[in-house]
């Protein structure tokens, strides 16, 4: 009779911007998302999609499930040592108490760095491996904006990574990881992991070419059974890690030689596309001028994405630079989502809807985020515990407010978060179809939700707090040569 595997699952995730003046502690995890064993909600978060997927299998009687802790903090600065030790030990003690396990499935981010640990995921996985021994299958899902270390690679059996950016495929990624891990347990496959260091750091949105076709090609290779799984780590440029940069991960069925060959072929192909991967960007001034010009020819609004002041990359999300440019050009019919300013939100909630108040908001966190704006504003709408949807997951925005002045409407929120979807605007009472320009804080996760509502997307590269140029970023842990810091890191002297 077929043996039913006993599976433990857990999820700890955040993305650490080591250059950010913010810090991450246990409260940041508890405020954003923290579910004790068996308390995970029905809907997934990005990295915890393994929970609902595993529950479905448990319901069908395919597995026995021991649920562990699941937590997620909005990307921020270094995790403090006490917090990392606490979270790690929580998972390790759950593993120890779980009894005999056949499989461990972890939903991790892959870019967590704490004061006392440069490779949190590698540290966690290695500790679990040490507790359970070599026979237990360990399957892990990662976000592509991560640093793949050797420690992670050698201590896992299965690694799957979101292929899409925006990460719309987090449920499929979880399902792939679970499916392959169970097949490995059933001895239907003998997974072997091959990796290739692409030695490159840039941004790789899959909503545009050439990345769109590259990812479709990977999916076809999987469909044709060239490999069991193919993933790309994009890298996360704001994390000072020795493993920084893009990597290819191939899982073959006991054919490491083929996996090594395929990973190097795909890796070098990706490297050859390096100069075309990132979207074309405009300066703050040019972004506003371009939007002003374009709107005259189009009926739908122009969207300006403030790609670096993205709380999803670990910064505050309170830059006022683009808004001030728009004010200086006397532009109207503009909507902004969102400025992180818990104090200003509190004042709006205290004043109530329809109140006219003098408000100082935004630009408070860093001198490079522009100065605060002082205006007499109308508090148009206030919402307690607002949220937005990203695919099947709910993203908490905290108490929020919509303020209005001089033809500009701005959403203020109290939980740092990027703009994922148009429902940020609708839930705060803004009809975007009436607007000329939308300014949002996000690098590319907004794309799928917004693309049909706007006539043009402008990616705005506003220099500020985010370390957006690997050539200029002061990495102290990165010792490998990667592009664009060096021109050809793959060049070898004979
Ligand atoms: Zn990501």
Boltz pocket constraint, residues with backbone or C-beta under 6 A from the ligand:
constraints:
  - pocket:
      binder: B
      contacts: [[A, 143], [A, 144], [A, 145], [A, 167]]
      max_distance: 6.0
